[in-house]
Amino acid sequence: MPPFALRLVAPASVSHEEAKSSFYWLTGAQSSFTTSLGPSLGTLGPVPTLSVDLVRLAATVYAADRSTHRAARGSDWNQRSIELEIPVSDAAAWASVASDLEGVIGFLTGDQWTLKFNENSAPPETVALKTTASKRIVLLSGGADSAIGALVSRSNLADDEQHTLLSHFSASTLAPIQRNIAARVADLIPGPQQQHLQIHFSRNQRRLDGTNYATESSSRSRSLLFLALGLAVAAVDDVPLWIPENGFASLNPPLGPDRRGSLSTRTTHPAFLAGLSAALAKIGAHGAIENPFADSTKGEMFARAAAIVDADNAAELLSASNSCAHTGQRAFGISPAMACGVCFGCVVRRASFNASGVSDSTTYITAGSNDRLRAWLDSISVEAAARSFIARGVRQRDLIALSLPNSYPLAQALDLCRRGTSELAGLLA
């Protein structure tokens, strides 16, 4: 069980043993993280201490996830056990929900987590003044669903109201996409105030002793960090956090047996969001998380965007987003900002354009005469699996294995999945 600890101060000399088991969130150049945020989140304003603690927990989970190799791929890729120690403001409070959080985070990543907490304060930080309150915080990842979330949120604001779009990025290629979408949304619906916060947060390659951390390419826990940052900003004004994602992707019934477990993303799964909110509520931390599109397919979301700003404007906005799950195109001299077109995110995106009648001007990668590129695209393509999924169909007994919360009726999930499958069929069948 790899043990890791988050530390908020560092001694003058760090031994190799301590360095390899530690992440240092410092304000100087030697920090284990690349971010403008200090460990008390002062630049985000007067964030409540429990919300600061949650970000520290999420950052430690994210760093450990990135630093612990998975032993296998396929359906067994999630067999890791990881122990963490996190500095918080109230160790007793967090210890009281440790088992709840271990289950929630394990559900997200497919791993076994052991969480321990110690009370430890960070060096003082300047706290930014908060002048204007937002009605809600909306996570803006740069994907199409988040772009629609920003659009719908802004369309629901009065002229004297404000919302805040919160973006996280680790790869610099994503930042301009996020800025472009935020600007387009503001132009499409003039009037209300809009703040766009972009937070660069990534784990550095080197430890404090100069050696390299191990690097695992998968990172299911990145979404926990994104959520924690969003909740921190939402906690300042005590407002809801929107995490916009189509309900079909949130349920994400696996395309086949080899895509069970953590190969099927659970970022916005109803059980994950409900479990996280419930654990936070137990200790009085802010946990108001909403997915406004939990009952919608992606194609239905695209149609809603077109109804708000017309089909041409929706096409321009959504084509500027990025839904691709892969960055391996770098090996072929292609920017990771260009979509592969064949991963699950891209296939559902293409099906949604098709189902909604909104024009798709996205540039997808084409292999042409490049056999190596064609082989890579074939290796990551889910189109064959999706066709088998369409032919097999979704049955009620398939949904029982999806760990839906008791409050989510199976009939509702079945209807949603069948509508989502129908959109896929419109593209692939």
C-alpha positions in Angstrom: 0.0 0.0 0.0 1.9 3.2 -1.2 1.6 5.8 1.6 1.6 9.5 0.7 1.3 12.6 2.9 0.5 16.2 2.0 2.9 18.6 3.7 2.4 22.4 3.9 6.0 23.3 4.9 9.3 21.7 4.0 12.6 21.4 5.9 15.7 22.9 4.5 16.9 19.4 3.5 14.5 16.6 2.4 15.6 13.0 2.5 14.8 10.7 -0.4 12.6 8.5 1.7 10.5 11.5 2.8 10.4 13.0 -0.7 9.1 9.9 -2.4 6.2 9.6 0.0 5.3 13.3 0.2 3.6 16.0 -1.8 4.5 19.6 -0.7 2.0 22.3 -1.4 4.3 25.3 -1.0 4.2 28.9 -2.4 7.7 28.8 -3.6 9.3 27.2 -6.7 10.0 23.9 -4.9 6.3 23.0 -4.5 5.1 19.6 -5.8 2.4 21.4 -7.6 2.2 23.9 -10.4 -0.5 26.3 -9.3 -1.0 29.9 -8.4 -3.1 28.8 -5.4 -1.7 28.6 -1.9 -2.8 25.7 0.3 -5.3 28.0 2.1 -6.8 29.2 -1.2 -6.5 32.9 -0.3 -6.7 34.1 -3.9 -10.2 32.6 -4.2 -11.4 34.8 -1.3 -12.6 33.9 2.2 -13.1 30.2 1.5 -14.5 28.3 4.6 -11.9 26.1 6.2 -13.8 22.8 5.6 -13.9 23.7 1.9 -10.1 24.4 2.0 -9.7 21.0 3.6 -11.6 19.3 0.8 -9.3 20.8 -1.8 -6.3 19.6 0.1 -7.8 16.1 0.2 -8.6 16.2 -3.5 -5.2 17.5 -4.4 -3.5 14.7 -2.4 -5.8 12.1 -4.0 -5.0 13.5 -7.5 -1.3 13.5 -6.9 -1.2 10.0 -5.4 -3.4 8.8 -8.3 -0.9 10.2 -10.8 2.1 8.8 -8.9 1.0 5.2 -8.5 1.2 2.9 -11.5 -1.7 0.6 -12.3 -0.7 -3.0 -12.4 -2.9 -4.0 -15.3 -5.3 -2.8 -18.0 -8.7 -3.9 -19.1 -11.3 -4.6 -16.5 -8.6 -5.3 -13.8 -6.8 -2.0 -14.1 -8.2 -0.6 -10.9 -6.6 -2.9 -8.3 -4.5 -0.4 -6.3 -4.5 0.3 -2.5 -3.3 3.8 -1.5 -3.0 5.3 1.9 -3.0 9.1 2.4 -2.4 11.6 5.2 -3.9 15.0 4.8 -3.5 18.2 6.9 -6.9 19.7 7.7 -8.5 22.2 10.1 -10.5 19.7 12.0 -9.1 16.2 12.0 -11.8 14.8 14.2 -14.6 16.0 11.9 -12.9 14.5 8.8 -12.1 11.3 10.6 -15.8 10.9 11.3 -16.5 10.7 7.5 -13.3 8.9 6.5 -15.0 5.7 5.6 -17.7 7.5 3.6 -15.1 9.4 1.6 -13.0 6.2 1.1 -16.0 4.6 -0.5 -16.9 7.6 -2.6 -13.4 8.1 -3.9 -13.0 4.4 -4.5 -16.2 4.4 -6.5 -14.8 7.2 -8.7 -11.4 5.7 -9.3 -11.9 2.0 -8.7 -9.2 1.9 -6.0 -9.0 1.2 -2.3 -8.2 4.3 -0.3 -7.3 4.7 3.3 -7.6 8.3 4.6 -5.9 9.7 7.7 -6.1 13.3 8.8 -3.9 15.5 11.0 -4.5 19.1 12.2 -1.9 21.4 10.6 -2.1 25.0 9.5 -0.4 26.5 6.5 1.7 29.7 6.5 -0.5 32.9 6.4 -1.9 34.0 3.0 -3.4 37.2 1.8 -7.2 36.7 1.3 -8.7 38.3 -1.8 -11.7 40.6 -1.2 -15.0 39.4 -2.5 -17.1 42.2 -4.0 -19.9 40.7 -6.1 -21.8 37.5 -5.3 -22.6 34.9 -7.9 -25.9 33.1 -8.2 -24.2 29.9 -9.1 -20.8 28.4 -10.0 -20.6 26.5 -13.3 -17.8 24.1 -14.0 -16.4 24.8 -17.5 -14.1 22.1 -18.6 -14.0 23.0 -22.3 -16.2 20.2 -23.4 -19.6 20.6 -25.2 -21.7 19.8 -22.1 -20.0 22.4 -20.0 -20.4 24.9 -22.8 -24.1 24.2 -22.8 -24.1 24.5 -19.0 -22.6 27.9 -19.2 -25.1 28.9 -21.9 -28.1 27.7 -20.0 -27.0 29.2 -16.8 -26.4 32.6 -18.4 -29.7 32.5 -20.2 -31.4 32.1 -16.7 -29.8 35.1 -15.2 -31.4 38.5 -14.8 -29.4 41.5 -16.1 -28.3 42.4 -12.5 -27.2 38.9 -11.7 -23.8 37.2 -12.1 -22.6 33.6 -12.5 -19.0 32.4 -12.3 -17.5 29.9 -14.7 -14.8 27.8 -13.0 -12.2 26.0 -15.2 -9.4 23.7 -14.2 -6.5 22.7 -16.5 -3.3 20.9 -16.2 -2.4 20.8 -19.9 -1.9 24.3 -21.4 -3.6 23.3 -24.6 -7.0 23.3 -22.8 -6.8 26.8 -21.4 -7.4 28.8 -24.6 -10.4 26.5 -25.5 -12.0 27.3 -22.1 -11.4 31.0 -22.6 -12.9 31.0 -26.1 -16.0 29.2 -24.9 -16.5 31.6 -22.0 -16.1 34.6 -24.4 -18.5 33.1 -26.9 -21.2 32.5 -24.2 -20.9 36.1 -23.1 -21.3 37.4 -26.6 -24.3 35.1 -27.4 -26.2 36.3 -24.3 -25.3 39.9 -23.5 -26.4 41.5 -20.2 -25.6 39.5 -17.1 -22.3 39.7 -15.4 -19.9 36.7 -15.9 -16.7 35.9 -14.1 -14.4 33.2 -15.5 -11.8 31.8 -13.1 -9.2 29.5 -14.6 -7.1 27.5 -12.2 -3.9 25.8 -13.3 -3.2 22.9 -11.0 -1.0 19.9 -11.9 1.5 17.7 -10.1 5.1 18.5 -11.0 7.3 15.8 -12.5 10.1 16.1 -9.9 10.1 15.5 -6.2 11.8 17.9 -3.8 15.0 15.8 -3.8 15.3 16.1 -7.6 14.2 12.5 -8.4 11.1 11.9 -10.6 7.7 10.9 -9.3 6.2 7.8 -11.0 3.6 8.9 -13.6 0.4 7.0 -14.2 -1.4 8.2 -17.4 -4.9 7.5 -16.1 -6.3 10.1 -13.7 -9.9 9.4 -12.7 -9.5 11.6 -9.6 -8.9 14.8 -11.6 -12.7 15.3 -11.5 -12.6 15.2 -7.7 -10.1 18.1 -7.7 -12.2 20.0 -10.2 -15.3 19.5 -8.0 -13.5 20.5 -4.9 -12.2 23.7 -6.4 -15.7 24.5 -7.7 -17.2 23.8 -4.2 -14.6 26.1 -2.6 -15.6 29.0 -4.8 -19.3 28.2 -4.4 -18.8 28.1 -0.6 -17.8 31.7 -0.5 -21.3 32.8 -1.5 -23.0 29.7 -0.3 -24.5 28.9 -3.7 -25.0 25.8 -5.8 -22.2 24.3 -8.0 -23.3 23.1 -11.4 -21.5 20.2 -13.0 -23.0 20.0 -16.5 -23.0 16.5 -18.0 -25.6 14.6 -20.1 -27.3 11.9 -18.0 -26.5 9.1 -20.5 -22.7 9.7 -20.0 -23.3 10.1 -16.3 -24.8 6.6 -16.0 -22.4 5.4 -18.7 -23.5 1.8 -19.1 -20.3 -0.1 -20.2 -20.1 -0.8 -23.9 -18.9 -4.3 -23.2 -17.5 -6.5 -20.4 -14.0 -5.1 -20.8 -15.2 -1.6 -20.0 -16.6 -2.3 -16.6 -15.1 -0.9 -13.4 -13.1 2.3 -13.7 -12.9 2.1 -17.4 -16.4 3.5 -17.4 -16.1 7.0 -16.1 -18.0 7.9 -12.9 -17.3 11.6 -12.8 -20.9 12.7 -12.7 -22.5 9.3 -11.7 -25.5 10.0 -9.5 -24.1 7.7 -6.8 -20.8 9.5 -6.7 -22.3 13.0 -6.5 -24.9 12.0 -3.9 -22.3 10.2 -1.8 -19.9 13.1 -1.9 -22.6 15.6 -1.0 -23.9 13.4 1.8 -20.4 13.0 3.4 -19.8 16.7 3.3 -23.2 17.4 4.8 -22.4 15.2 7.8 -19.6 17.6 8.9 -21.2 20.8 7.7 -19.1 21.4 4.7 -20.5 23.0 1.6 -21.7 20.2 -0.8 -24.5 21.7 -3.0 -23.8 19.9 -6.3 -26.3 19.9 -9.1 -26.2 18.3 -12.6 -28.9 20.3 -14.5 -28.8 17.8 -17.3 -29.1 14.6 -15.4 -32.3 13.6 -17.2 -31.1 14.6 -20.7 -29.1 12.9 -23.5 -26.3 14.9 -25.1 -28.3 15.3 -28.3 -31.2 16.7 -26.3 -28.7 19.2 -24.7 -27.5 20.2 -28.2 -31.1 20.8 -29.3 -31.6 22.9 -26.1 -28.6 25.1 -27.0 -30.0 25.6 -30.5 -33.4 26.6 -29.1 -31.7 29.3 -26.9 -29.3 30.9 -29.5 -30.4 29.3 -32.8 -28.8 26.4 -34.7 -26.0 28.3 -36.4 -24.8 30.0 -33.2 -25.1 26.7 -31.3 -23.1 24.9 -34.0 -20.3 27.5 -33.8 -20.1 27.3 -30.0 -20.3 23.5 -29.7 -17.8 22.9 -32.6 -15.3 25.1 -30.7 -15.5 22.8 -27.6 -13.3 19.7 -27.1 -14.8 16.4 -26.0 -11.8 14.1 -26.8 -10.4 11.8 -24.2 -7.0 11.3 -25.8 -3.7 13.1 -26.1 -1.7 10.4 -27.8 -1.9 12.3 -31.1 1.1 14.3 -29.9 3.3 11.3 -31.0 2.2 12.0 -34.6 2.9 15.8 -34.4 -0.8 16.5 -34.0 -2.0 19.0 -31.4 -4.0 17.3 -28.6 -6.6 20.0 -29.1 -7.6 18.2 -32.3 -10.2 15.5 -31.6 -9.5 11.8 -32.5 -13.2 11.3 -33.5 -13.3 7.7 -32.4 -13.1 7.6 -28.6 -16.3 7.4 -26.6 -16.5 11.1 -26.0 -16.0 11.9 -29.6 -18.5 9.3 -30.8 -21.2 10.5 -28.5 -20.4 14.0 -29.5 -20.8 13.2 -33.2 -24.0 11.3 -32.6 -25.4 14.3 -30.7 -24.7 16.7 -33.5 -26.4 14.3 -35.8 -29.4 13.7 -33.6 -30.0 17.4 -32.9 -29.6 18.6 -36.4 -26.9 21.0 -35.3 -24.1 21.3 -37.8 -20.7 19.9 -36.8 -17.6 21.8 -38.0 -15.2 20.1 -35.6 -12.0 19.0 -37.3 -11.4 15.3 -36.5 -8.2 13.5 -37.1 -8.0 11.5 -40.4 -5.2 9.0 -41.0 -4.9 9.4 -44.8 -1.9 7.4 -45.9 -0.3 7.3 -42.5 -0.5 3.7 -41.5 0.9 4.3 -38.0 -1.7 7.0 -37.3 -4.4 4.7 -38.7 -3.3 1.9 -36.4 -3.4 4.2 -33.4 -6.9 5.4 -34.3 -8.0 1.8 -34.7 -6.5 0.9 -31.3 -8.5 3.6 -29.4 -11.7 3.4 -31.4 -14.9 2.4 -29.6 -17.0 2.3 -32.8 -17.1 -1.5 -33.1 -17.9 -1.8 -29.4 -20.6 0.8 -29.7 -22.2 -1.0 -32.6 -22.3 -4.2 -30.5 -23.8 -2.2 -27.7 -26.5 -0.8 -30.0 -27.3 -4.3 -31.3 -27.5 -5.8 -27.8 -29.6 -3.0 -26.4 -30.0 -1.8 -22.7 -32.0 -4.0 -20.4 -33.2 -3.3 -16.9 -31.0 -6.0 -15.5 -27.9 -4.2 -17.0 -28.7 -1.1 -15.0 -28.8 -3.0 -11.7 -25.0 -3.3 -11.9 -24.6 0.5 -12.2 -24.9 1.1 -8.5 -27.7 3.7 -8.8 -28.8 5.4 -5.6 -32.2 4.3 -4.2 -33.7 7.7 -5.2 -33.0 7.0 -8.9 -35.8 4.9 -10.5 -34.6 2.1 -12.8 -37.4 2.9 -15.2 -36.1 6.4 -15.6 -32.5 5.2 -16.1 -33.7 2.7 -18.7 -35.6 5.3 -20.7 -32.6 7.6 -20.6 -30.2 4.9 -21.7 -32.5 3.9 -24.5 -32.7 7.4 -25.8 -28.9 7.8 -25.6 -28.5 4.5 -27.4 -30.9 5.6 -30.1 -28.7 8.7 -30.7 -25.7 6.4 -31.1 -27.6 4.2 -33.5 -28.5 7.2 -35.6 -24.7 7.7 -36.3 -23.4 4.1 -36.3 -26.2 1.7 -37.2 
